[in-house]
Amino acid sequence: MVYFIQAGDRGPIKIGYSKDPMKRMKVLQQSNAKNLSLLGTIEGDKRKEWAIHNFLGFYKMKGEWFKSSEPILRFIYDLVFKSPWARPSY
């Protein structure tokens, strides 16, 4: 699964790959001062994650973290809620 995890209400967004995104978020939470929230997941592998990273490269901060912005959030929303690979988180 490709996951989208946000730090805080308006913080950066981590785009990663994991077989268990909730477990991954719990591990990330241990070293993050801000509360993390899972924005959603889509079916995919490391290639899909890499493709998303490349597509959103302009917004990349460091590693797998991306600036939170309206275009990024809209892109994630469209992927998570409108794509055939979607698995929305509620």
N, C-alpha and C positions, 0 to 999 in steps of 0.2 A: 504494500500500500504506500502511496505517496501521501504524506500528511502535511498539514499547514497548522503550525502552532504559533500563537501570538503571546508575547510577553506584555502583561498589563493591558490596559484598555486601548492604548494607541501606540504601543511599543513595537519593536521589530518583529518580523514574522520569520520563523524557521521553516524551511521547506526541505523535507527529508524523506527517507524511505525506511520503512520498518514493517516487519510482519505483524507487530503488535504496537500500533501507535500510542495507545493509552499507557502501556508499560514504558515506552520510550519517553513520553511526556513526564511520567513520574520520576524517571532518572534525571531528566533535564531540570525538573523543578528543584531537585536537591541542591543544585549549584546556581540557582537563579533567585534573586531577591524579589522579583516581581512575580505575581501569580500568572501562571501559564494557562492558556485555554486552547482547546483543540477546535480550530475553525472548521475543519472537515478533512475528509480523506477521499481519495479516488483510487480505483484499481490501477495498478501500475508497478513497474519495476525500476531498477536503478537507471535504465535508459530513459524512461519517461521523466524521472526526477531530473536527470541531467539536461534533458530537452527544456524543461520548465526553467531550470537555472539559467540556461543560455538565453532563452526568450526574455527573461526578466533581468538580464545582466546589468542593465542600466541602474537598477535599484539595489544591487548587491552591496551589502555593507562589509561583511567579513564572513568567510566560510559559507555556511548555509543560511545565514541571516540576511534578510532583506528589509529595506525601509518600508514602514507602513505608509501607504498613500492610497488615495482614492483609486487610481488605476490598478494597483496591486490587489486591493480588496475586491474590486469589481471583477478582475480576472479570476480570483479564487472563487468568488461567489458563482460566477458562470460555470467554472469547472465542476464545483461541488454540487450545485443544484440543477444544472442544466445538461450536463454531459451524460452519456450512457455509461460512463465508468464511475459515476458518483456513488458515494456512500456518505450522506450528510450526517453531521454530528448535531445533536440537539441538546 
